[in-house]
Amino acid sequence: MSRALPQSEPMTDLPPRVTIYEVGARDGLQNEKGVVPTDVKAQFVRRLVAAGLQTIETTSFVSPRWVPQLADATELLADLGEVGRGPLRPVLVPNERGLERALEAGVGAVAIFGSATETFAQKNLGRSREESVEMFKPVVKRAQDAGLWVRAYVSMCFGDPWEGPVPVGQVADACAELMDLGCDQLSIGDTIGTGTAGHVEALLAELGRRDIGVERIGVHFHDTYGQALANTLTALRAGVSVVDASTGGLGGCPYAKSATGNLATEDLVWMLDGAGVETGVDLDALVETSVWMAEQLGKPSPSRVVKALAGA
């Protein structure tokens, strides 16, 4: 597959290297209506590894009643073997039971997921923010005792479909509550894609005042309003060097109309290649993987770069 290359003009105010935290196999697939076969998921992960992605969130040990698409978490990790284990293959866990299943599968890293708003905490976790933090305490402690790396997701950091704008201080409080449990990394999520560059700058500054430095932060932007790359660039200029993205732009937000899903990994890599930032990702291989996965799902990739390079 021949393709154009972005003209590389290094930007001096960006990190020299960015870690892409790939969420396509978990966050990208979890809302798909048709169940994706386990062997297809396993091949997807292996293709992502072959394309140079290192940190790949593979699945989630949530109740099958909540997310039927990921009911095969144990089977998937068994299929992947060593490829699905270690500190660079995190899985999502909602509670101690999920952690137990993850430990039985031999994982090396886990992620918990909280909320910056009370409404979403109730809808997503069935409990208040305070109650969810209490639920996560033993999860983080047991994970740490087992030598696992732990990430904390916080959703609705840039707006909530029920509560509207979310005060920056409230978001920082929610982030601090989870990081105080001892998590290694924080991912701030623009769940409905309404964030803007100034908002990103303000939140990162407030987190810094709470002693949560950019070296412990990853950013997770949705592209509902076309702001994901602009918001990412703002975060990178502030010193963030971990960016969540989904190959092919897989995933969507059920809480935002016309949501286009996660930031596409290919779009991110194109921007970073052009800015002279290292990612270790082979864009050709990644585009080929996206085209292949789109065929498995029976729908085109929303990634602009995939469309351009694959001639879609």
C-alpha positions as CSV (number, residue, x, y, z in Angstrom):
1,M,0.0,0.0,0.0
2,S,1.7,3.2,-1.1
3,R,1.0,6.4,0.8
4,A,2.0,10.0,1.2
5,L,4.2,11.0,4.1
6,P,3.7,14.0,6.3
7,Q,6.5,16.5,5.9
8,S,8.4,16.4,9.1
9,E,9.0,19.8,10.7
10,P,10.0,19.2,14.3
11,M,8.1,21.2,16.9
12,T,10.5,22.2,19.8
13,D,7.7,22.5,22.4
14,L,6.6,18.9,22.3
15,P,7.9,15.8,24.1
16,P,10.5,14.0,21.9
17,R,8.6,10.7,22.3
18,V,4.9,10.0,23.0
19,T,3.5,6.8,24.4
20,I,0.3,5.8,22.6
21,Y,-2.1,4.0,25.0
22,E,-4.1,1.9,22.5
23,V,-7.7,1.4,23.5
24,G,-9.2,0.0,20.3
25,A,-9.4,-3.6,21.5
26,R,-11.3,-2.7,24.6
27,D,-12.9,0.7,24.5
28,G,-13.1,0.6,20.7
29,L,-15.0,-2.7,20.5
30,Q,-17.1,-2.7,23.7
31,N,-20.0,-0.8,22.1
32,E,-20.1,-2.8,18.9
33,K,-23.6,-4.3,18.5
34,G,-22.5,-7.5,16.8
35,V,-20.3,-9.7,18.9
36,V,-16.8,-9.9,17.6
37,P,-15.3,-13.4,17.6
38,T,-12.6,-14.0,20.1
39,D,-10.1,-15.1,17.5
40,V,-10.7,-11.9,15.6
41,K,-10.0,-9.9,18.7
42,A,-6.8,-11.9,19.3
43,Q,-5.6,-11.3,15.8
44,F,-6.4,-7.6,16.2
45,V,-4.2,-7.3,19.2
46,R,-1.4,-9.2,17.5
47,R,-1.6,-6.9,14.5
48,L,-1.4,-3.9,16.8
49,V,1.7,-5.3,18.4
50,A,3.2,-6.0,15.0
51,A,2.5,-2.3,14.0
52,G,4.7,-1.1,16.9
53,L,2.1,-0.3,19.5
54,Q,3.4,-1.2,22.9
55,T,0.8,-0.3,25.4
56,I,-2.5,-2.0,24.5
57,E,-5.5,-2.3,26.7
58,T,-6.8,-5.7,25.6
59,T,-10.2,-6.3,27.4
60,S,-12.3,-5.7,30.5
61,F,-13.3,-8.0,33.3
62,V,-16.7,-6.5,33.8
63,S,-19.9,-8.5,34.2
64,P,-21.1,-9.9,30.9
65,R,-24.5,-8.4,31.7
66,W,-22.9,-5.0,31.5
67,V,-20.8,-5.5,28.4
68,P,-21.7,-8.6,26.5
69,Q,-19.0,-7.8,23.9
70,L,-16.2,-8.4,26.4
71,A,-17.7,-11.5,28.0
72,D,-14.8,-13.5,26.5
73,A,-12.0,-11.8,28.5
74,T,-10.6,-14.9,30.0
75,E,-10.7,-16.8,26.6
76,L,-9.1,-13.9,24.8
77,L,-6.2,-13.7,27.2
78,A,-5.8,-17.5,27.1
79,D,-5.6,-17.2,23.3
80,L,-3.1,-14.4,23.4
81,G,-0.8,-16.1,25.9
82,E,2.3,-14.0,26.7
83,V,1.3,-11.4,24.2
84,G,-1.6,-10.5,26.4
85,R,0.3,-10.3,29.7
86,G,2.7,-8.0,31.4
87,P,2.7,-4.3,32.4
88,L,2.0,-3.1,28.9
89,R,-1.2,-5.1,28.5
90,P,-3.6,-3.5,31.0
91,V,-7.2,-4.7,31.4
92,L,-10.2,-2.8,32.9
93,V,-11.5,-4.1,36.2
94,P,-14.6,-2.6,37.9
95,N,-14.4,-4.2,41.4
96,E,-12.6,-6.9,43.4
97,R,-14.4,-9.7,41.6
98,G,-13.1,-8.4,38.3
99,L,-9.6,-8.1,39.7
100,E,-9.8,-11.7,40.9
101,R,-10.6,-12.9,37.4
102,A,-7.8,-10.7,35.9
103,L,-5.3,-12.1,38.4
104,E,-6.4,-15.6,37.5
105,A,-5.7,-14.8,33.9
106,G,-2.2,-13.6,34.8
107,V,-2.4,-10.0,33.8
108,G,0.3,-7.5,34.7
109,A,-1.6,-4.2,34.8
110,V,-5.2,-3.1,35.5
111,A,-7.3,0.0,35.1
112,I,-10.2,1.3,37.3
113,F,-12.7,3.8,36.0
114,G,-14.3,6.6,38.1
115,S,-16.4,9.6,37.3
116,A,-16.0,13.4,37.8
117,T,-19.8,13.7,38.2
118,E,-22.4,12.1,40.5
119,T,-24.9,11.4,37.8
120,F,-22.5,9.4,35.6
121,A,-21.1,7.6,38.7
122,Q,-24.7,6.4,39.4
123,K,-25.4,5.4,35.8
124,N,-22.1,3.7,35.1
125,L,-21.2,2.2,38.5
126,G,-24.6,2.2,40.3
127,R,-23.2,4.2,43.2
128,S,-22.1,7.7,44.3
129,R,-18.6,9.0,43.6
130,E,-17.7,8.5,47.3
131,E,-19.0,5.0,47.3
132,S,-17.1,4.2,44.1
133,V,-13.8,5.4,45.6
134,E,-14.5,3.1,48.6
135,M,-15.1,0.2,46.2
136,F,-11.8,0.9,44.4
137,K,-9.7,1.0,47.6
138,P,-9.3,-2.7,48.0
139,V,-9.0,-3.2,44.3
140,V,-5.9,-0.9,44.1
141,K,-4.4,-2.3,47.3
142,R,-4.7,-5.9,46.1
143,A,-3.4,-5.0,42.7
144,Q,-0.4,-3.3,44.2
145,D,0.3,-6.1,46.6
146,A,0.3,-8.4,43.5
147,G,2.9,-6.2,41.8
148,L,0.5,-4.8,39.2
149,W,0.7,-1.4,37.5
150,V,-2.6,0.5,38.1
151,R,-4.2,3.2,36.0
152,A,-7.2,5.4,37.0
153,Y,-9.7,6.6,34.4
154,V,-11.9,9.5,35.2
155,S,-14.8,10.1,32.9
156,M,-16.8,13.3,32.2
157,C,-13.8,15.6,32.8
158,F,-14.9,18.1,30.2
159,G,-18.7,18.0,30.4
160,D,-21.5,15.8,31.3
161,P,-24.7,15.2,29.2
162,W,-26.9,15.3,32.3
163,E,-25.1,17.9,34.5
164,G,-23.7,20.1,31.7
165,P,-20.4,21.9,32.4
166,V,-18.3,20.3,35.1
167,P,-16.2,22.7,37.3
168,V,-12.5,22.2,36.9
169,G,-12.1,22.0,40.7
170,Q,-14.7,19.3,40.9
171,V,-12.8,17.3,38.2
172,A,-9.5,17.7,40.0
173,D,-11.2,16.5,43.3
174,A,-12.4,13.3,41.6
175,C,-8.9,12.7,40.0
176,A,-7.1,13.3,43.3
177,E,-9.5,10.9,45.1
178,L,-8.4,8.0,42.8
179,M,-4.8,9.0,42.6
180,D,-4.6,9.2,46.4
181,L,-5.4,5.4,46.4
182,G,-1.9,4.9,44.9
183,C,-2.6,4.6,41.2
184,D,0.4,4.9,38.9
185,Q,-1.3,6.9,36.1
186,L,-4.3,9.1,35.6
187,S,-6.3,9.2,32.4
188,I,-8.6,12.3,32.1
189,G,-11.5,11.6,29.7
190,D,-13.5,13.8,27.5
191,T,-16.3,11.3,27.4
192,I,-18.7,13.3,25.2
193,G,-16.0,15.2,23.2
194,T,-17.0,18.7,24.3
195,G,-13.6,19.8,25.6
196,T,-11.6,22.6,24.1
197,A,-7.9,23.6,24.2
198,G,-8.4,26.2,26.9
199,H,-10.3,23.8,29.0
200,V,-7.5,21.2,28.7
201,E,-4.9,23.8,29.7
202,A,-7.0,24.9,32.7
203,L,-7.5,21.3,34.0
204,L,-3.9,20.3,33.6
205,A,-2.9,23.4,35.6
206,E,-5.3,22.6,38.4
207,L,-4.1,19.0,38.5
208,G,-0.6,20.3,38.9
209,R,-1.7,22.4,41.8
210,R,-3.0,19.2,43.4
211,D,0.5,17.6,42.9
212,I,-0.7,15.4,40.0
213,G,2.1,16.2,37.5
214,V,1.9,15.7,33.8
215,E,4.4,12.8,34.0
216,R,1.6,10.8,35.6
217,I,-1.2,11.9,33.3
218,G,-2.6,10.5,30.1
219,V,-5.3,12.2,28.0
220,H,-8.3,10.5,26.4
221,F,-10.2,12.6,23.9
222,H,-13.3,11.9,21.8
223,D,-13.7,13.6,18.5
224,T,-17.4,14.3,18.6
225,Y,-16.9,18.0,17.8
226,G,-13.6,17.6,15.9
227,Q,-11.5,18.8,18.8
228,A,-9.5,15.7,19.7
229,L,-6.2,16.5,17.9
230,A,-6.3,20.2,19.0
231,N,-6.9,19.1,22.6
232,T,-4.1,16.5,22.4
233,L,-1.6,19.1,21.0
234,T,-2.5,21.4,23.9
235,A,-1.8,18.6,26.4
236,L,1.5,17.7,24.7
237,R,2.6,21.3,24.9
238,A,1.9,21.2,28.6
239,G,4.2,18.2,29.0
240,V,1.8,15.3,28.8
241,S,3.5,12.4,26.9
242,V,0.8,9.6,27.1
243,V,-2.2,9.8,24.7
244,D,-5.1,7.3,24.5
245,A,-6.2,6.5,21.0
246,S,-8.1,3.8,19.1
247,T,-6.9,2.3,15.9
248,G,-9.3,3.2,13.1
249,G,-11.2,5.6,15.4
250,L,-13.1,2.6,16.8
251,G,-15.6,3.3,19.5
252,G,-18.4,5.7,20.2
253,C,-20.0,7.5,23.0
254,P,-23.6,6.4,23.8
255,Y,-24.1,9.7,25.7
256,A,-23.5,12.1,22.8
257,K,-25.4,12.4,19.6
258,S,-23.4,11.9,16.5
259,A,-20.3,11.0,18.5
260,T,-17.5,9.8,16.2
261,G,-15.7,7.9,18.9
262,N,-12.2,8.0,20.1
263,L,-9.3,9.8,18.6
264,A,-8.0,7.6,15.8
265,T,-4.5,6.3,16.4
266,E,-3.6,6.9,12.7
267,D,-4.6,10.5,12.8
268,L,-2.5,10.9,16.0
269,V,0.5,9.2,14.4
270,W,0.3,11.3,11.3
271,M,0.3,14.5,13.4
272,L,3.2,13.3,15.6
273,D,5.3,12.0,12.6
274,G,4.9,15.5,11.0
275,A,6.0,17.1,14.3
276,G,9.1,15.0,14.6
277,V,7.8,13.1,17.6
278,E,8.7,9.5,18.0
279,T,6.0,6.9,18.6
280,G,7.5,3.6,17.4
281,V,4.4,3.0,15.3
282,D,4.5,1.9,11.6
283,L,1.7,3.9,10.0
284,D,1.5,1.6,7.0
285,A,0.9,-1.5,9.1
286,L,-1.5,0.4,11.3
287,V,-3.6,1.5,8.3
288,E,-3.6,-2.0,7.0
289,T,-4.9,-3.3,10.4
290,S,-7.6,-0.7,10.4
291,V,-8.8,-1.6,6.9
292,W,-8.8,-5.3,8.0
293,M,-10.7,-4.6,11.1
294,A,-13.2,-2.5,9.3
295,E,-13.9,-5.5,7.0
296,Q,-14.5,-7.7,10.1
297,L,-17.0,-5.2,11.4
298,G,-18.6,-4.5,8.1
299,K,-18.3,-0.7,8.2
300,P,-15.7,1.8,7.1
301,S,-13.2,3.4,9.5
302,P,-14.0,7.0,10.5
303,S,-10.3,7.8,10.6
304,R,-9.4,10.6,8.2
305,V,-5.9,9.2,7.7
306,V,-7.2,5.7,7.0
307,K,-9.6,7.0,4.4
308,A,-6.9,9.1,2.7
309,L,-4.2,6.4,2.7
310,A,-6.4,3.4,2.0
311,G,-8.2,5.3,-0.8
312,A,-11.6,4.8,1.0
